[in-house]
Amino acid sequence: MAKEIERKFLVASDAWRQHADKGIRLRQAYIVTMEDRSVRVRIHGNKWARLTIKIGKSSLVRNEYEYDLPMDDARELLTQAVGIVIEKRRFRVPHKGFTWEIDIYEGALEGLVVAEVEMKRETDLPSLPSWLGREITGDRRYSNQALATSGLLVA
């Protein structure tokens, strides 16, 4: 079992693009959603798929279990989504010892751009790039699970 420890931010500018990789298209769907747990299927660029189980109430740290999945099974599971299938393009950007992942949402969530950084310890303090906007780590409205089941509910 792995621990997922991450912080999330809105993205304020495109300055990150000059350091980004080529990106990969992701499609993901939630098969089970509960307040403190979820089961998700994600297809990475039509090349490979993974089933992920996340458990935990904290917005910063959760238990995470991941398993490779046959592509045919993954495609079938996408049709069983609770809510919408999230479509996004993910870019990786190195910054001062950490790798940031920038998600540009498409389809029903077009216009949303989120950056997240995974950490090894809760006490890690990654340097925050200048292109970041407001931190949304504890704001459940921006969790992929909430986006898939409720859409973008921003006040």
Order of alpha helices (4+ residues) and beta strands (2+ residues): beta-beta-beta-beta-beta-alpha-beta-beta-beta-beta-alpha
